[in-house]
């Protein structure tokens, strides 16, 4: 029996990957329902390994390349790509973004209008990352738990992990050297007046924004990055900046209802890359930072290679116990 | 460079925002050899200190200069400065009172007022100001012992927009440490500032937004050294005519 502390994104991804290889897995979660304690409920759910290369290490692009494929087996994944735009005054931002990323093509006004008619006439240049995707983080986490349980994973809710577990996936609650919180704030808008079908990134020197469609006229916008361990509700300043940027993306967002705001703590190591490390008698997977959905599958594969190396061929097949 | 009786081993100061990762930031600090790093304090930072972040900053050995970035009023700046004193246990404060949301130009009236309040409260104030001489005078009268004139608007990377004004400042405020804060983009900008006789430069975006922040930090350190050495070497004056650099005496007389 392989025991895991934490039924968040990392813990459940590892549990499923282990179970697919025939492992018997039990996950302990101190929260009373799946995802309630997980920072991933505030995530964008972008599977954007190429856009992230703007600031992230090349390993993020490499490790995240197959994430969309992995998630598509479990939960609906929208493979509609990412559209990156910048206001006319900040065109230099687009040039810089293009220089530091790959797997994109340049769009003119007509190209942007063809992809997103709602943005017609608003931006003259853009970049399109056709291979990127997004998912709904809350739905995905629930579907992930279900898939894991269907493969025989036992999830014990409302129960802190026993002192001795095999794998620690407790995120920022884990007391690991060099692990620090990076606070993020987000909002969810309901704006049925506007139809946008793919992830948008608005480049701006001060107010960069991403917007991820959640379906049914809902859009998630985010996200700030603040060196803080505070979990209080988002500040007015942060919300002003994000909502102002959404308004700059399209004035129709002025009529949107702000149906939710939230703040969470991303666990990060100094290099902003995840680590799988041995701490005493346990293994710890942590530091997924802002790349949880993007990097969890690749990291889970490494975890599975560690615990169940011999059966490494089995994981390509579907789970038979479902 | 000596500020508030502290001898600093480098003429370069680095801001700590906008780096791709904390590892890039600490790498840039080390590569630059800077003596001072500025950190901005927001209320949520004080709420939960983000202890890991400060610990790793401290480990670089650089002295922390907290700032009041993003403050738009005297009251806000003074409150932030007092909070920063608690959090960072230092009387140093880089004072910013922003007067214009788009250009982030300092509100020099609010700046002078806030500087007076903070200096009277025992702070050692590093005011982010324009290149205006009269404002500089009033800041010194308010108790500041260092001035931080802009090169260009914050984060714009435009370099020295008005080198003549900075040259005038240097001449006018002989003996007062002058640190060019804001607007530099490239190593040549940093070198140009130092060649004018500035005592130091403060950089953030120019390093953090570079494709390779650690390499840019190193380049900036070299530029600052070169500019300073050039200033001390007393550069030649410009001339409006060519002067042959090859001696003409003793040339062969060709028939």
Interface residues (C-beta under 8 A of the other chain):
Chain A: X55 X56 X57 X99 X100 X178 X179 X180 X181 X183 X205 X206 X226 X227 X228 X229 X230 X231 X232 X235 X237 X268 X270 X271 X272
Chain B: X20 X21 X22 X23 X26 X42 X43 X44 X45 X47 X48 X49 X50 X51 X52 X53 X56 X70 X155 X211
